[in-house]
Amino acid sequence: MFRNGNSTLTRNNAGLSFYFHKFLTGQVVTLNAFKRFYLSLFVTYVTLENCYTTMLRIT
């Protein structure tokens, strides 16, 4: 029974490491996506900031 549990544990461990590897390889893609997302947010923020300061300058 203990050996059976041990083999199950080993099998789970292999599955976990596989999912962890998939998570890590997927992490690179999501990191690039986050970079693009934050870059677009930053550009939007800068654009809004410029519009706001321009409006202040006009008024």
Jmol script that loads the backbone (N, CA, C; Angstrom):
load data "model"
ATOM      1  N   MET A   1       0.837  -1.197   0.000  1.00  0.00           N
ATOM      2  CA  MET A   1       0.000   0.000   0.000  1.00  0.00           C
ATOM      3  C   MET A   1       0.879   1.257   0.000  1.00  0.00           C
ATOM      4  N   PHE A   2       1.927   1.225   0.789  1.00  0.00           N
ATOM      5  CA  PHE A   2       2.813   2.388   0.851  1.00  0.00           C
ATOM      6  C   PHE A   2       3.517   2.598  -0.485  1.00  0.00           C
ATOM      7  N   ARG A   3       3.925   1.442  -1.096  1.00  0.00           N
ATOM      8  CA  ARG A   3       4.598   1.559  -2.386  1.00  0.00           C
ATOM      9  C   ARG A   3       3.635   2.100  -3.439  1.00  0.00           C
ATOM     10  N   ASN A   4       2.363   1.708  -3.323  1.00  0.00           N
ATOM     11  CA  ASN A   4       1.360   2.193  -4.254  1.00  0.00           C
ATOM     12  C   ASN A   4       1.198   3.709  -4.109  1.00  0.00           C
ATOM     13  N   GLY A   5       1.124   4.174  -2.858  1.00  0.00           N
ATOM     14  CA  GLY A   5       1.016   5.605  -2.602  1.00  0.00           C
ATOM     15  C   GLY A   5       2.241   6.351  -3.095  1.00  0.00           C
ATOM     16  N   ASN A   6       3.397   5.713  -2.942  1.00  0.00           N
ATOM     17  CA  ASN A   6       4.645   6.331  -3.353  1.00  0.00           C
ATOM     18  C   ASN A   6       4.686   6.510  -4.866  1.00  0.00           C
ATOM     19  N   SER A   7       4.233   5.484  -5.604  1.00  0.00           N
ATOM     20  CA  SER A   7       4.234   5.587  -7.060  1.00  0.00           C
ATOM     21  C   SER A   7       3.244   6.658  -7.515  1.00  0.00           C
ATOM     22  N   THR A   8       2.126   6.760  -6.794  1.00  0.00           N
ATOM     23  CA  THR A   8       1.154   7.812  -7.111  1.00  0.00           C
ATOM     24  C   THR A   8       1.778   9.175  -6.881  1.00  0.00           C
ATOM     25  N   LEU A   9       2.536   9.289  -5.790  1.00  0.00           N
ATOM     26  CA  LEU A   9       3.206  10.544  -5.470  1.00  0.00           C
ATOM     27  C   LEU A   9       4.209  10.906  -6.561  1.00  0.00           C
ATOM     28  N   THR A  10       4.967   9.902  -7.009  1.00  0.00           N
ATOM     29  CA  THR A  10       5.946  10.139  -8.069  1.00  0.00           C
ATOM     30  C   THR A  10       5.246  10.563  -9.348  1.00  0.00           C
ATOM     31  N   ARG A  11       4.130   9.906  -9.647  1.00  0.00           N
ATOM     32  CA  ARG A  11       3.393  10.245 -10.858  1.00  0.00           C
ATOM     33  C   ARG A  11       2.861  11.675 -10.761  1.00  0.00           C
ATOM     34  N   ASN A  12       2.348  12.047  -9.589  1.00  0.00           N
ATOM     35  CA  ASN A  12       1.856  13.412  -9.388  1.00  0.00           C
ATOM     36  C   ASN A  12       2.984  14.419  -9.509  1.00  0.00           C
ATOM     37  N   ASN A  13       4.144  14.053  -8.993  1.00  0.00           N
ATOM     38  CA  ASN A  13       5.301  14.927  -9.043  1.00  0.00           C
ATOM     39  C   ASN A  13       5.707  15.189 -10.488  1.00  0.00           C
ATOM     40  N   ALA A  14       5.712  14.132 -11.300  1.00  0.00           N
ATOM     41  CA  ALA A  14       6.054  14.279 -12.712  1.00  0.00           C
ATOM     42  C   ALA A  14       5.024  15.154 -13.409  1.00  0.00           C
ATOM     43  N   GLY A  15       3.761  14.958 -13.085  1.00  0.00           N
ATOM     44  CA  GLY A  15       2.704  15.781 -13.668  1.00  0.00           C
ATOM     45  C   GLY A  15       2.844  17.233 -13.262  1.00  0.00           C
ATOM     46  N   LEU A  16       3.193  17.445 -11.984  1.00  0.00           N
ATOM     47  CA  LEU A  16       3.359  18.807 -11.489  1.00  0.00           C
ATOM     48  C   LEU A  16       4.519  19.505 -12.175  1.00  0.00           C
ATOM     49  N   SER A  17       5.633  18.785 -12.331  1.00  0.00           N
ATOM     50  CA  SER A  17       6.787  19.402 -12.980  1.00  0.00           C
ATOM     51  C   SER A  17       6.480  19.707 -14.438  1.00  0.00           C
ATOM     52  N   PHE A  18       5.663  18.831 -15.075  1.00  0.00           N
ATOM     53  CA  PHE A  18       5.268  19.079 -16.463  1.00  0.00           C
ATOM     54  C   PHE A  18       4.423  20.344 -16.542  1.00  0.00           C
ATOM     55  N   TYR A  19       3.455  20.465 -15.624  1.00  0.00           N
ATOM     56  CA  TYR A  19       2.602  21.654 -15.628  1.00  0.00           C
ATOM     57  C   TYR A  19       3.397  22.901 -15.273  1.00  0.00           C
ATOM     58  N   PHE A  20       4.372  22.731 -14.376  1.00  0.00           N
ATOM     59  CA  PHE A  20       5.213  23.865 -13.997  1.00  0.00           C
ATOM     60  C   PHE A  20       6.037  24.328 -15.194  1.00  0.00           C
ATOM     61  N   HIS A  21       6.538  23.355 -15.968  1.00  0.00           N
ATOM     62  CA  HIS A  21       7.301  23.680 -17.177  1.00  0.00           C
ATOM     63  C   HIS A  21       6.409  24.397 -18.184  1.00  0.00           C
ATOM     64  N   LYS A  22       5.178  23.878 -18.336  1.00  0.00           N
ATOM     65  CA  LYS A  22       4.226  24.529 -19.239  1.00  0.00           C
ATOM     66  C   LYS A  22       3.913  25.935 -18.751  1.00  0.00           C
ATOM     67  N   PHE A  23       3.785  26.072 -17.426  1.00  0.00           N
ATOM     68  CA  PHE A  23       3.503  27.381 -16.838  1.00  0.00           C
ATOM     69  C   PHE A  23       4.655  28.343 -17.102  1.00  0.00           C
ATOM     70  N   LEU A  24       5.883  27.850 -16.957  1.00  0.00           N
ATOM     71  CA  LEU A  24       7.054  28.704 -17.174  1.00  0.00           C
ATOM     72  C   LEU A  24       7.178  29.113 -18.631  1.00  0.00           C
ATOM     73  N   THR A  25       6.941  28.162 -19.550  1.00  0.00           N
ATOM     74  CA  THR A  25       7.040  28.503 -20.965  1.00  0.00           C
ATOM     75  C   THR A  25       5.899  29.426 -21.361  1.00  0.00           C
ATOM     76  N   GLY A  26       4.739  29.234 -20.747  1.00  0.00           N
ATOM     77  CA  GLY A  26       3.623  30.131 -20.998  1.00  0.00           C
ATOM     78  C   GLY A  26       3.841  31.494 -20.368  1.00  0.00           C
ATOM     79  N   GLN A  27       4.634  31.512 -19.298  1.00  0.00           N
ATOM     80  CA  GLN A  27       4.904  32.753 -18.578  1.00  0.00           C
ATOM     81  C   GLN A  27       5.616  33.758 -19.470  1.00  0.00           C
ATOM     82  N   VAL A  28       6.497  33.267 -20.330  1.00  0.00           N
ATOM     83  CA  VAL A  28       7.237  34.152 -21.228  1.00  0.00           C
ATOM     84  C   VAL A  28       6.269  34.867 -22.160  1.00  0.00           C
ATOM     85  N   VAL A  29       5.301  34.112 -22.675  1.00  0.00           N
ATOM     86  CA  VAL A  29       4.307  34.693 -23.582  1.00  0.00           C
ATOM     87  C   VAL A  29       3.474  35.728 -22.844  1.00  0.00           C
ATOM     88  N   THR A  30       3.024  35.383 -21.636  1.00  0.00           N
ATOM     89  CA  THR A  30       2.197  36.321 -20.881  1.00  0.00           C
ATOM     90  C   THR A  30       3.011  37.533 -20.466  1.00  0.00           C
ATOM     91  N   LEU A  31       4.307  37.343 -20.232  1.00  0.00           N
ATOM     92  CA  LEU A  31       5.166  38.466 -19.865  1.00  0.00           C
ATOM     93  C   LEU A  31       5.232  39.463 -21.008  1.00  0.00           C
ATOM     94  N   ASN A  32       5.401  38.956 -22.231  1.00  0.00           N
ATOM     95  CA  ASN A  32       5.405  39.835 -23.397  1.00  0.00           C
ATOM     96  C   ASN A  32       4.061  40.519 -23.565  1.00  0.00           C
ATOM     97  N   ALA A  33       2.995  39.773 -23.327  1.00  0.00           N
ATOM     98  CA  ALA A  33       1.654  40.352 -23.431  1.00  0.00           C
ATOM     99  C   ALA A  33       1.471  41.446 -22.384  1.00  0.00           C
ATOM    100  N   PHE A  34       1.953  41.195 -21.160  1.00  0.00           N
ATOM    101  CA  PHE A  34       1.860  42.199 -20.104  1.00  0.00           C
ATOM    102  C   PHE A  34       2.673  43.431 -20.459  1.00  0.00           C
ATOM    103  N   LYS A  35       3.864  43.198 -21.034  1.00  0.00           N
ATOM    104  CA  LYS A  35       4.704  44.331 -21.439  1.00  0.00           C
ATOM    105  C   LYS A  35       3.973  45.186 -22.455  1.00  0.00           C
ATOM    106  N   ARG A  36       3.393  44.517 -23.459  1.00  0.00           N
ATOM    107  CA  ARG A  36       2.642  45.259 -24.481  1.00  0.00           C
ATOM    108  C   ARG A  36       1.470  45.998 -23.854  1.00  0.00           C
ATOM    109  N   PHE A  37       0.777  45.318 -22.930  1.00  0.00           N
ATOM    110  CA  PHE A  37      -0.389  45.911 -22.280  1.00  0.00           C
ATOM    111  C   PHE A  37       0.004  47.150 -21.484  1.00  0.00           C
ATOM    112  N   TYR A  38       1.061  47.014 -20.667  1.00  0.00           N
ATOM    113  CA  TYR A  38       1.487  48.141 -19.854  1.00  0.00           C
ATOM    114  C   TYR A  38       2.066  49.262 -20.702  1.00  0.00           C
ATOM    115  N   LEU A  39       2.709  48.902 -21.796  1.00  0.00           N
ATOM    116  CA  LEU A  39       3.241  49.911 -22.706  1.00  0.00           C
ATOM    117  C   LEU A  39       2.104  50.716 -23.313  1.00  0.00           C
ATOM    118  N   SER A  40       1.050  50.025 -23.741  1.00  0.00           N
ATOM    119  CA  SER A  40      -0.100  50.733 -24.311  1.00  0.00           C
ATOM    120  C   SER A  40      -0.779  51.590 -23.246  1.00  0.00           C
ATOM    121  N   LEU A  41      -0.842  51.071 -22.001  1.00  0.00           N
ATOM    122  CA  LEU A  41      -1.406  51.866 -20.910  1.00  0.00           C
ATOM    123  C   LEU A  41      -0.589  53.121 -20.678  1.00  0.00           C
ATOM    124  N   PHE A  42       0.735  52.949 -20.697  1.00  0.00           N
ATOM    125  CA  PHE A  42       1.639  54.077 -20.468  1.00  0.00           C
ATOM    126  C   PHE A  42       1.502  55.116 -21.570  1.00  0.00           C
ATOM    127  N   VAL A  43       1.426  54.637 -22.813  1.00  0.00           N
ATOM    128  CA  VAL A  43       1.256  55.545 -23.948  1.00  0.00           C
ATOM    129  C   VAL A  43      -0.062  56.299 -23.826  1.00  0.00           C
ATOM    130  N   THR A  44      -1.111  55.573 -23.444  1.00  0.00           N
ATOM    131  CA  THR A  44      -2.416  56.210 -23.247  1.00  0.00           C
ATOM    132  C   THR A  44      -2.340  57.252 -22.146  1.00  0.00           C
ATOM    133  N   TYR A  45      -1.652  56.896 -21.055  1.00  0.00           N
ATOM    134  CA  TYR A  45      -1.518  57.823 -19.924  1.00  0.00           C
ATOM    135  C   TYR A  45      -0.766  59.082 -20.349  1.00  0.00           C
ATOM    136  N   VAL A  46       0.336  58.903 -21.078  1.00  0.00           N
ATOM    137  CA  VAL A  46       1.132  60.042 -21.532  1.00  0.00           C
ATOM    138  C   VAL A  46       0.314  60.918 -22.473  1.00  0.00           C
ATOM    139  N   THR A  47      -0.440  60.281 -23.357  1.00  0.00           N
ATOM    140  CA  THR A  47      -1.286  61.030 -24.293  1.00  0.00           C
ATOM    141  C   THR A  47      -2.333  61.837 -23.539  1.00  0.00           C
ATOM    142  N   LEU A  48      -2.978  61.194 -22.552  1.00  0.00           N
ATOM    143  CA  LEU A  48      -3.979  61.901 -21.751  1.00  0.00           C
ATOM    144  C   LEU A  48      -3.344  63.042 -20.977  1.00  0.00           C
ATOM    145  N   GLU A  49      -2.163  62.780 -20.438  1.00  0.00           N
ATOM    146  CA  GLU A  49      -1.439  63.800 -19.679  1.00  0.00           C
ATOM    147  C   GLU A  49      -1.110  64.991 -20.576  1.00  0.00           C
ATOM    148  N   ASN A  50      -0.676  64.713 -21.797  1.00  0.00           N
ATOM    149  CA  ASN A  50      -0.368  65.781 -22.745  1.00  0.00           C
ATOM    150  C   ASN A  50      -1.613  66.572 -23.097  1.00  0.00           C
ATOM    151  N   CYS A  51      -2.721  65.876 -23.308  1.00  0.00           N
ATOM    152  CA  CYS A  51      -3.985  66.553 -23.607  1.00  0.00           C
ATOM    153  C   CYS A  51      -4.386  67.450 -22.447  1.00  0.00           C
ATOM    154  N   TYR A  52      -4.220  66.920 -21.236  1.00  0.00           N
ATOM    155  CA  TYR A  52      -4.618  67.675 -20.047  1.00  0.00           C
ATOM    156  C   TYR A  52      -3.769  68.929 -19.891  1.00  0.00           C
ATOM    157  N   THR A  53      -2.442  68.790 -20.034  1.00  0.00           N
ATOM    158  CA  THR A  53      -1.566  69.951 -19.887  1.00  0.00           C
ATOM    159  C   THR A  53      -1.802  70.953 -21.009  1.00  0.00           C
ATOM    160  N   THR A  54      -2.090  70.449 -22.199  1.00  0.00           N
ATOM    161  CA  THR A  54      -2.402  71.349 -23.320  1.00  0.00           C
ATOM    162  C   THR A  54      -3.682  72.115 -23.037  1.00  0.00           C
ATOM    163  N   MET A  55      -4.685  71.437 -22.497  1.00  0.00           N
ATOM    164  CA  MET A  55      -5.944  72.095 -22.148  1.00  0.00           C
ATOM    165  C   MET A  55      -5.714  73.148 -21.077  1.00  0.00           C
ATOM    166  N   LEU A  56      -4.854  72.826 -20.108  1.00  0.00           N
ATOM    167  CA  LEU A  56      -4.554  73.793 -19.052  1.00  0.00           C
ATOM    168  C   LEU A  56      -3.849  75.011 -19.642  1.00  0.00           C
ATOM    169  N   ARG A  57      -2.965  74.762 -20.592  1.00  0.00           N
ATOM    170  CA  ARG A  57      -2.218  75.844 -21.210  1.00  0.00           C
ATOM    171  C   ARG A  57      -3.153  76.742 -22.018  1.00  0.00           C
ATOM    172  N   ILE A  58      -4.139  76.114 -22.669  1.00  0.00           N
ATOM    173  CA  ILE A  58      -5.078  76.878 -23.497  1.00  0.00           C
ATOM    174  C   ILE A  58      -5.969  77.748 -22.616  1.00  0.00           C
ATOM    175  N   THR A  59      -6.448  77.166 -21.504  1.00  0.00           N
ATOM    176  CA  THR A  59      -7.414  77.906 -20.672  1.00  0.00           C
ATOM    177  C   THR A  59      -6.752  78.899 -19.756  1.00  0.00           C
TER     178      THR A  59
END
end "model"
wireframe off; spacefill off
backbone 0.3
color backbone group
